Structures are given as C-alpha cells and as structure tokens.
C-alpha cells in the first residue's frame, strides 16, 4: 500500500490524488482561479487542498468552475473540512474597507520571498465585490478604482491590478447579478 499524502511537498498532481490524501493532515479546501495570459476572458478553476504545513495541492485540472465547486463541496462534507471559495463575491464585512489596509494584506500574502501564499481577500477587492453584487458595469468599476487611487496613490498599480483581476474572475465564475437601481450612488 502506498504512503498517504500528508503535505503538498509529498506528491505531484495525479487524477486520483484525492484518494491518496491523509485527510487528518488537511486544513481545508479552496478553488484556485487562473487567468490565461493575453486572454483576459479565459479562466481555469482548480479545486485544491491545503495541508496543515500550509502547502497545497490541486485535486483536479478540469478547469470548469462548477466541477471545481462540486468536488470541493463533496470532499468538504465527506472529510469535514472547510472550503474557502474566493471565486464567489466576498460576504459583507470580509473585505477590508481601505486601500491601505488591502495593500498591507497583499504584501503579507506575497511574503519576503515574493512567492504567493494561500490566497486571502486581496487588495482592491473591497471595490469589486460590492459592485459585482450590485450589478454594476465595468465603467462603474473604473470610476471607483480611480477614486481609490486618489486616496492611496502609492498603492495605485496594486489596487488597479488586483481589482481588475478580481472583477474579471467574478464575471468568469458567476452569473452576473441584475442591476439594483438606486444603490450605486
């Protein structure tokens, strides 16, 4: 019998990887979103597992958001592990309210080595999630980004990059909500 996988360092992706994981060593599951370079509207979504040593491993490379969400949900129920789904809009209160706070969050996520850790609610997300849920247009997003950049000019490139990436990912992974009249003042 093969040794069970207890860390992301112990194995590489394989189609049957979920069957070989030591689930007592798992902290939770998440969906990794990946945008194609040069194709802003093309995305892949992979279900992933995070181990207690903060390493992670993809469980499938199917690329379909529905399949990724279903696999995470099923494994979550079977093994009693939480799922963090950053492909859905953030619930109210989970995003930081200031661009400065989000910049700090972003820099902590990147770390000293410049290698990104497990995703967190990112810089610029406080702009996108509310607007997405309100059914706002891309022009509304640009207006809010410009306002945030004026408040925190040192964070300008990070806010714009993260907000635009988040906006595109939300549209790729979710049905666009109907506009709510009167909420975008």
C-alpha positions as CSV (number, residue, x, y, z in Angstrom):
1,X,0.0,0.0,0.0
2,X,1.3,3.5,-0.9
3,X,2.0,6.0,1.8
4,X,-0.8,8.6,2.2
5,X,0.0,12.2,1.2
6,X,0.3,14.5,4.3
7,X,1.8,17.5,2.6
8,X,1.9,19.3,-0.7
9,X,5.6,18.5,-0.8
10,X,4.9,14.8,-0.7
11,X,3.3,14.5,-4.2
12,X,2.5,16.0,-7.5
13,X,-0.8,16.2,-9.2
14,X,-2.4,13.0,-10.4
15,X,-6.1,12.4,-11.4
16,X,-6.8,10.2,-8.4
17,X,-4.9,12.3,-5.9
18,X,-7.9,12.8,-3.5
19,X,-8.0,9.1,-2.8
20,X,-4.4,9.1,-1.6
21,X,-4.6,12.1,0.9
22,X,-4.2,11.7,4.6
23,X,-7.3,13.9,5.4
24,X,-6.3,14.3,9.1
25,X,-3.4,16.4,7.8
26,X,-5.7,18.7,5.7
27,X,-6.6,22.2,6.9
28,X,-9.2,22.9,4.2
29,X,-10.0,23.2,0.5
30,X,-10.1,26.2,-1.9
31,X,-10.6,26.9,-5.6
32,X,-7.6,28.3,-7.4
33,X,-8.5,30.7,-10.2
34,X,-6.1,31.1,-13.1
35,X,-6.5,33.7,-15.9
36,X,-4.8,33.0,-19.2
37,X,-2.0,35.4,-20.2
38,X,-3.2,37.5,-23.1
39,X,-6.8,36.2,-22.9
40,X,-8.5,38.2,-20.1
41,X,-11.8,36.3,-20.5
42,X,-10.4,32.8,-20.4
43,X,-10.1,31.1,-17.0
44,X,-9.4,27.8,-15.4
45,X,-10.6,26.9,-11.9
46,X,-8.9,24.0,-10.0
47,X,-10.1,22.6,-6.6
48,X,-7.2,22.4,-4.2
49,X,-6.4,21.1,-0.7
50,X,-4.4,23.0,1.9
51,X,-2.4,20.9,4.4
52,X,-1.5,21.9,8.0
53,X,2.0,22.8,6.9
54,X,0.5,25.5,4.6
55,X,1.5,23.6,1.4
56,X,-1.2,22.9,-1.1
57,X,-2.0,20.5,-4.0
58,X,-4.5,20.6,-6.8
59,X,-7.1,17.9,-6.8
60,X,-8.3,18.2,-10.4
61,X,-7.2,20.1,-13.5
62,X,-10.6,20.0,-15.2
63,X,-10.8,23.8,-15.3
64,X,-14.6,24.1,-15.0
65,X,-15.9,26.3,-12.1
66,X,-19.0,24.1,-11.5
67,X,-16.9,20.9,-11.3
68,X,-14.4,22.5,-9.0
69,X,-17.1,23.8,-6.6
70,X,-18.9,20.4,-6.6
71,X,-15.7,18.5,-5.9
72,X,-14.7,20.8,-3.0
73,X,-18.2,20.6,-1.6
74,X,-18.3,16.8,-1.7
75,X,-14.9,16.4,-0.1
76,X,-15.8,19.0,2.5
77,X,-18.8,17.0,3.5
78,X,-17.1,13.7,3.5
79,X,-14.0,14.8,5.4
80,X,-15.5,17.6,7.5
81,X,-13.1,20.3,6.1
82,X,-13.9,23.9,5.4
83,X,-14.0,25.3,1.8
84,X,-12.8,28.9,1.0
85,X,-14.2,29.9,-2.3
86,X,-12.6,33.1,-3.5
87,X,-14.4,32.7,-6.8
88,X,-17.7,33.9,-5.2
89,X,-18.2,37.5,-4.1
90,X,-17.0,38.2,-0.5
91,X,-19.7,38.3,2.1
92,X,-20.2,41.8,3.6
93,X,-17.5,42.7,6.1
94,X,-14.8,40.2,4.9
95,X,-13.0,42.7,2.7
96,X,-11.0,45.4,4.3
97,X,-12.5,48.8,3.8
98,X,-9.4,50.8,2.9
99,X,-7.0,50.6,0.0
100,X,-4.2,51.0,2.6
101,X,-5.4,48.0,4.6
102,X,-5.7,45.9,1.5
103,X,-2.1,46.8,0.5
104,X,-0.9,45.5,3.8
105,X,-2.9,42.3,3.3
106,X,-1.4,42.0,-0.2
107,X,2.2,42.4,0.9
108,X,1.7,39.9,3.8
109,X,0.3,37.4,1.3
110,X,3.3,37.8,-1.0
111,X,5.8,37.4,1.8
112,X,9.6,38.1,1.8
113,X,10.5,35.5,-0.8
114,X,8.0,37.0,-3.3
115,X,6.1,33.7,-3.5
116,X,2.4,34.0,-3.1
117,X,0.9,32.1,-0.2
118,X,-2.6,30.7,0.1
119,X,-5.0,33.4,-1.3
120,X,-6.6,36.0,1.0
121,X,-9.1,38.6,0.3
122,X,-6.9,40.8,-1.8
123,X,-6.1,44.5,-2.4
124,X,-8.8,46.2,-4.4
125,X,-11.5,43.5,-3.6
126,X,-13.4,45.9,-1.4
127,X,-14.2,47.8,-4.6
128,X,-15.2,44.9,-6.8
129,X,-17.3,42.6,-4.7
130,X,-20.0,45.1,-3.7
131,X,-20.1,46.5,-7.3
132,X,-20.4,43.0,-8.8
133,X,-23.3,42.1,-6.4
134,X,-25.0,45.4,-7.3
135,X,-24.9,44.5,-11.0
136,X,-22.6,47.5,-11.7
137,X,-20.9,48.0,-15.1
138,X,-17.2,47.9,-15.9
139,X,-17.4,51.7,-16.2
140,X,-18.6,51.9,-12.6
141,X,-15.7,49.8,-11.5
142,X,-13.2,52.1,-13.3
143,X,-14.8,55.1,-11.6
144,X,-14.4,53.5,-8.1
145,X,-10.8,52.4,-8.9
146,X,-9.9,56.0,-9.8
147,X,-11.4,57.3,-6.6
148,X,-9.4,54.7,-4.5
149,X,-6.2,55.5,-6.4
150,X,-6.6,59.2,-5.5
151,X,-6.9,58.2,-1.8
152,X,-3.8,55.9,-1.9
153,X,-1.5,57.0,-4.7
154,X,1.3,54.8,-3.5
155,X,-0.9,51.7,-3.9
156,X,-2.1,52.7,-7.4
157,X,-0.7,49.8,-9.5
158,X,-1.6,47.1,-7.0
159,X,-5.2,48.3,-6.5
160,X,-5.9,48.6,-10.2
161,X,-4.3,45.2,-11.0
162,X,-6.0,43.3,-8.2
163,X,-9.4,45.0,-8.7
164,X,-9.4,44.3,-12.5
165,X,-8.2,40.7,-12.0
166,X,-10.9,40.2,-9.3
167,X,-13.6,41.8,-11.5
168,X,-12.8,39.5,-14.4
169,X,-12.7,36.4,-12.2
170,X,-16.1,37.2,-10.6
171,X,-17.6,37.5,-14.1
172,X,-16.0,34.3,-15.3
173,X,-17.1,32.3,-12.2
174,X,-20.5,33.6,-11.5
175,X,-23.7,34.7,-13.3
176,X,-23.9,38.4,-13.5
177,X,-26.5,39.8,-11.0
178,X,-29.2,42.1,-12.2
179,X,-28.5,45.8,-11.6
180,X,-30.1,47.1,-8.4
181,X,-31.5,50.5,-9.0
182,X,-30.5,53.3,-6.7
183,X,-27.7,51.5,-4.9
184,X,-24.8,52.9,-6.9
185,X,-24.7,56.4,-5.6
